[in-house]
Amino acid sequence: MSELAARRRELVVANRILAHENVFDSYGHVSARHPVDPRQFLLAASVSPGQVGEADILLYGEDGEAVGGTTRAQYSERFIHAAIYAQRPDVQAVVHAHTPAVLPFTVAPVPLRPVLHVAAIIGEHIPLWDMHAEFGDTDLLVTAPAHAASLANALGNGRVVLMRGHGFTAAAGSLELAVRVAIYLGINAQAQAAAMALGEVRYLSPGEVAAADARMGSPRATGRVWDNWAQRCGLAKPLPVQA
Ligand SMILES: [Zn+2]
């Protein structure tokens, strides 16, 4: 299998995992940088993530447009991916989602911060991007390159940026890590909100975030997690044939 075919297959698995783990609903999208040409990236046509197949994966250029054009309907927020790949050479994958547990933290005056060691990978300081500050009254969708560049600026060198009244975007050095960040962002948000209802919350210290991220924040630090999620959504590798 070529590198491109392998990346396309991995991206299908990522779509299915994020749908099955309830990071995505009918909306949301995940992309991966082209394994050979870093100016391009792979992203599905406008299909709900739980139904994405290999034939739905299109190639996109730096301008956020399909390479060679396409007759398929496309995600209107595909510029998010293009802007982040352009600004962050280290990024290999991008997830954009509207995960319910995360949404309150996009509109309340409480920062989303790691409370769990497995969630240290989301980063200690998660910026909140308010589209209204720069663009006034909009429909809150990131449908233009200028919107996406502003969002990518807010992300900075981090892995997650929250988007007011909308959702979040996550970026990482591998597809596996981007998926893990997106999933544990939601788990952390749920735990943090539940803990806040009980009393004063003890967050991870900056040193704990750094130490836990050093262990868990590298690509494929925990390959068994991806394998488990893939199996849960029905895309596990077939068992080896017994001799
Ligand atoms: Zn969105």
Boltz pocket constraint, residues with backbone or C-beta under 6 A from the ligand:
constraints:
  - pocket:
      binder: B
      contacts: [[A, 77], [A, 96], [A, 97], [A, 98], [A, 166], [A, 167]]
      max_distance: 6.0
